[in-house]
Amino acid sequence: MLVLTLVLAAIGFALLVAALTTGSVLWAWGCIVVCVIGAVLLLVSALAMRRPDNDAPPPPGRHAKR
């Protein structure tokens, strides 16, 4: 998912350059839409990585049940 976010950032940058060179508002809105989608994907990926895995056994240590 992080690779997709990076690809969306590159597409957003290309749309930004196109909007600045042509002066078109449509390219600028396309850049905004693509960047918002990329930001949402990045947030979802970060939240998915923070979620604890309930199926994993507890790490061995002093407080581990046997």
Steps between C-alpha positions, in 0.01 A plus 500: 500500500794730561617453142156604377522811717837584347360452149206728583741764631694487173178529299392792719831674440466449125150644511628798699767569240240469224268740683776755546623485141157509335319719752207259506293467815388149405856367525533666841179336625625167368819551698301573814280191456795269437693638797202461735456139390871440563478660845201281592686188386804603703284553809328163455837330459640664813195405705514142373863470610418626851225244559618220731490149366274299733596164349869533582626321809632719780873560493701280736595668820443517869126563474420246229249230597599141440 
